[in-house]
Amino acid sequence: MRRQPVGGGETWHEIVTSVPPVPGPVRPVLDDRLSQEASAVVWSYVTGGEPLYAPRNIEASQPSATRQAWRQRRANTWFHLSRPDALNHYAALRELFLQHGDALIEKIESGTSMSIC
């Protein structure tokens, strides 16, 4: 069963449609797993917390085998998102995640609501 990303599908759709196209035949997979990691990136950025402790609502709704597969890929995804010489699409995604985090911080500080991802 497909779940909406944390905060609703509109935010995730807005983020992934803002990623510049990747040259060549290989396309990044912008699926529920990456949406879950995006949520963790934004959560850790906004809270200053460890990404390991971020809520993982999308992952929690997956079958056991899927949760295990996602956990096994988590470190690789975080490596690509955080490395200084990240591939273009990971660098673009990271920048969009952090921009969303900045907007969320502003909303929190002003007392208005906004979804995480």
C-alpha positions, 0 to 999 in steps of 0.5 A: 500500500502506498502511503503519502509522505509525511506532511502530504504528497504536495510538499514531496511533489513540489520538491521532486519536480524542482530537481533539475533533470539528470543527464544520461539514461540513469534516473534517480528513484524518487520513491517512498523510501527517498521521501522517508529519508527526505523527511528525516533530513528535514527533521534532523536539520530543523531539530538538530537531532540525529537522523537515526531518531527521526520519525519514520511513519512511511517506513513503519507502514511498510511490510517487514521485508521492505523496512529491512531493505530500507534500513540497509540502504539508509546509510548509502542514501545519507552518504550521497546526500551529505558528501561535499562532492555529491552527484548533481541530483543528490546535491540538488535534493539536499539543497531543496530539503534544507530550503524546506527546513529553513521555511519550516523553521520560519513557520515554527518561529512565526507560529504558523503551521507547515508540513515537514515533507 
